[in-house]
Amino acid sequence: MAKLYFTYGTMGSSKTAQALMTRFGLIERGQKVLFLKPEIDTRDGQNIIKSRIPGLEAPVEMFSNADDLLEKYNFDLLDIDCVIVDEVNFATKEHVEQLKYIAEEFDVPVFTFGLRANFKTELFEGSKRLFEIADTISEIKSPCHCGKKTIVNARYKGRKIIYDGESIVIGGNDQYKSLCYKCWREGKLDKK
């Protein structure tokens, strides 16, 4: 029986790189991979996933909040061996349940990668549901500037951490920094 896997970490912890390496490894073994991401993630443009590691990228299928993955990709007829979803934190609860169904009913392993929580330390809808129903959950750990494990994706402007605002603002290193909870709470963006 195939499983639903969830790998999570803070921004910059190599989630996308691992998703891309998983894809590469499966394709090298002759597997047919369906690579997906929610269309709300426009940081790299449409229909592409890029790691922060230069040159590590791949084409990807996009899906919207309104899409039913089972209908959109017609799993009854689709000839695939594996599904990989990057930025799964932006998926809906229903998408996660559809991914679980794909693993169980079509016996297709589903590997998902994403953030645990938003900049307010609140779980994303997709991540929350994955914590509830994924068969295997693993964390990619990365260090804060103070040496502790990062758990917060701090949003900042200038040198100040932002604690309120829209839950989803697509951005990169120019707006977000991964911190431990204490540094986030105390507003410490770096060692100074």
Backbone hydrogen bonds, N-H to C=O, Kabsch-Sander energy under -0.5 kcal/mol:
donor,donor_aa,acceptor,acceptor_aa,energy
2,A,103,A,-0.6
5,Y,3,K,-0.6
5,Y,110,V,-3.2
6,F,136,T,-2.8
7,T,112,T,-2.7
8,Y,6,F,-0.5
8,Y,138,S,-2.4
9,G,114,G,-1.3
13,S,10,T,-1.5
18,Q,14,S,-2.4
19,A,15,K,-2.3
20,L,16,T,-2.7
21,M,17,A,-2.4
22,T,18,Q,-2.5
23,R,19,A,-2.3
24,F,20,L,-2.5
25,G,21,M,-2.6
26,L,22,T,-2.2
27,I,23,R,-2.6
28,E,24,F,-2.6
29,R,25,G,-1.0
30,G,27,I,-2.0
31,Q,26,L,-2.5
33,V,31,Q,-0.6
34,L,82,C,-2.6
35,F,33,V,-0.7
36,L,34,L,-0.5
36,L,84,I,-3.1
37,K,61,E,-1.6
39,E,63,F,-3.1
41,D,38,P,-1.5
42,T,40,I,-1.3
45,G,42,T,-1.1
48,I,45,G,-0.6
49,I,58,A,-2.6
51,S,56,L,-3.1
56,L,53,I,-2.0
57,E,55,G,-1.1
58,A,49,I,-2.0
60,V,47,N,-1.0
61,E,35,F,-3.0
63,F,37,K,-1.5
67,D,64,S,-1.0
69,L,67,D,-0.7
72,K,68,D,-3.1
73,Y,69,L,-2.1
75,F,70,L,-0.9
77,L,74,N,-1.8
78,L,74,N,-1.9
80,I,78,L,-1.1
81,D,32,K,-3.3
82,C,32,K,-1.4
83,V,109,P,-2.4
84,I,34,L,-2.6
85,V,111,F,-2.8
86,D,36,L,-2.4
88,V,113,F,-2.4
90,F,87,E,-1.9
91,A,88,V,-1.9
96,V,92,T,-2.0
97,E,93,K,-2.1
98,Q,94,E,-2.2
99,L,95,H,-2.4
100,K,96,V,-2.2
101,Y,97,E,-2.0
102,I,98,Q,-2.4
103,A,99,L,-2.0
104,E,100,K,-2.5
105,E,101,Y,-3.4
106,F,101,Y,-0.6
106,F,102,I,-1.4
108,V,102,I,-1.2
110,V,3,K,-2.5
111,F,83,V,-2.9
112,T,5,Y,-2.1
112,T,110,V,-0.5
113,F,85,V,-2.5
114,G,7,T,-1.9
118,N,122,E,-2.9
121,T,118,N,-2.1
124,F,116,R,-1.5
126,G,89,N,-1.2
126,G,91,A,-0.7
128,K,124,F,-2.8
129,R,125,E,-2.0
130,L,126,G,-1.9
131,F,127,S,-2.5
132,E,128,K,-1.2
133,I,129,R,-2.0
134,A,130,L,-2.7
135,D,4,L,-2.0
136,T,4,L,-1.6
138,S,6,F,-2.6
140,I,8,Y,-3.1
141,K,139,E,-0.7
144,C,148,K,-3.6
147,G,144,C,-1.7
150,T,142,S,-3.0
151,I,179,L,-2.4
152,V,179,L,-2.6
154,A,152,V,-1.0
154,A,177,K,-2.2
155,R,162,I,-0.6
156,Y,175,Q,-2.7
157,K,160,K,-2.4
160,K,157,K,-2.1
162,I,155,R,-3.4
169,V,167,S,-0.6
175,Q,172,G,-2.0
176,Y,172,G,-2.1
177,K,154,A,-2.3
179,L,152,V,-2.6
184,W,180,C,-2.1
185,R,181,Y,-2.9
186,E,182,K,-2.5
187,G,183,C,-0.5
187,G,184,W,-1.0
188,K,183,C,-2.9
189,L,187,G,-0.9
